[in-house]
Amino acid sequence: MNQKSILIVDDDPDLCTLMTNALKRLHFLVECTYSLKDGLRRISEIQPFLIFLDHNLPDGKGLNVINNIKKKSRCKVIVMSADPSHFVRTLALKRGADDFIEKPFKTEDITTIAEQP
């Protein structure tokens, strides 16, 4: 597991750029993928310590792969969603997410999460 590597899995290129810039300023190595399939492939290749995983991706639901990610990796998984419902938040945490953040969020929210041990 690379303690400085973060993977962002989100289909919004602008959001990925914003997050990448904020996290790189803190000297993290950041990579973005825009689909669930590519994200899952990159997890095993770069072994990030932290994944920001969008709930709703063009090729699937992030919530449906959290258990699989956690079985194969010791990384933290933070689910991101524009759906503010209590149901989505609860389901994400039940399936093994380490935290949940609602979109839109402030860059300080993600940098604080990334800096936590």
C-alpha positions in Angstrom: 0.0 0.0 0.0 1.4 3.4 -1.0 0.9 5.8 1.9 1.0 8.8 -0.5 -1.2 7.5 -3.3 -4.8 8.4 -3.7 -7.3 7.2 -6.3 -10.3 9.2 -7.4 -13.0 7.3 -9.2 -15.5 9.8 -10.6 -17.0 10.4 -14.0 -16.8 14.2 -13.7 -13.5 15.4 -15.1 -13.9 18.9 -13.6 -14.4 17.5 -10.1 -11.4 15.2 -10.6 -9.2 18.1 -11.6 -10.3 20.2 -8.6 -9.7 17.3 -6.2 -6.4 16.4 -7.8 -5.0 19.9 -7.6 -6.1 20.2 -3.9 -4.5 16.9 -2.9 -1.3 17.4 -5.0 -0.7 20.7 -3.1 -0.4 18.4 0.0 2.2 16.2 -1.9 -0.1 13.2 -2.5 0.3 11.2 -5.6 -3.2 11.4 -7.2 -4.7 9.5 -10.1 -8.2 9.7 -11.5 -10.3 7.2 -13.3 -13.7 7.9 -14.9 -15.3 4.5 -14.7 -15.8 1.8 -12.1 -14.1 -0.8 -14.3 -10.9 1.4 -14.7 -11.0 2.3 -11.0 -11.1 -1.4 -9.9 -8.2 -2.2 -12.2 -6.1 0.7 -11.0 -6.6 -0.2 -7.3 -4.6 -3.4 -7.7 -2.0 -1.7 -9.8 -1.2 1.4 -7.7 -2.4 0.1 -4.3 -3.6 3.5 -2.9 -4.1 4.1 0.8 -7.2 6.1 0.0 -10.0 5.9 -2.6 -12.6 8.6 -3.2 -15.4 6.6 -4.9 -18.4 8.1 -6.6 -21.7 6.3 -5.9 -23.2 6.7 -9.3 -20.9 5.9 -12.2 -21.8 5.3 -15.9 -20.9 1.6 -15.6 -22.2 0.8 -12.1 -22.8 1.8 -8.6 -19.8 2.4 -6.3 -21.7 1.1 -3.4 -21.8 -2.3 -5.0 -18.0 -2.8 -5.0 -17.0 -1.5 -1.6 -17.0 -5.0 0.0 -14.9 -6.3 -2.9 -12.4 -3.5 -2.6 -12.1 -4.0 1.2 -11.5 -7.7 0.8 -8.6 -7.1 -1.6 -7.1 -3.9 -0.1 -6.5 -2.3 3.3 -7.2 1.2 1.8 -9.8 3.6 3.1 -12.8 4.1 0.9 -14.7 7.4 1.0 -18.0 7.3 -0.9 -19.0 10.6 -2.6 -22.6 11.2 -3.7 -24.9 14.0 -4.8 -27.7 12.0 -3.3 -28.1 13.4 0.3 -30.5 10.6 1.4 -29.9 8.9 4.7 -30.4 5.6 2.9 -27.4 6.0 0.6 -25.2 7.2 3.4 -26.2 4.3 5.7 -25.8 1.7 2.9 -22.3 3.0 2.1 -21.2 2.7 5.7 -22.9 -0.7 6.1 -21.0 -2.0 3.0 -17.7 -1.0 4.5 -17.1 2.6 3.4 -14.9 4.5 5.9 -16.7 7.7 5.4 -19.3 9.4 3.2 -19.2 12.9 1.8 -22.0 14.7 0.0 -21.5 16.6 -3.2 -20.9 19.4 -3.6 -18.2 19.6 -0.9 -15.4 22.0 0.0 -11.8 21.0 -0.9 -11.0 21.3 2.8 -13.3 18.3 3.4 -11.2 16.0 1.1 -7.9 17.4 2.3 -8.8 16.8 5.9 -9.8 13.2 5.1 -6.6 12.6 3.2 -4.4 13.9 6.1 -6.0 11.7 8.7 -4.0 8.7 9.8 
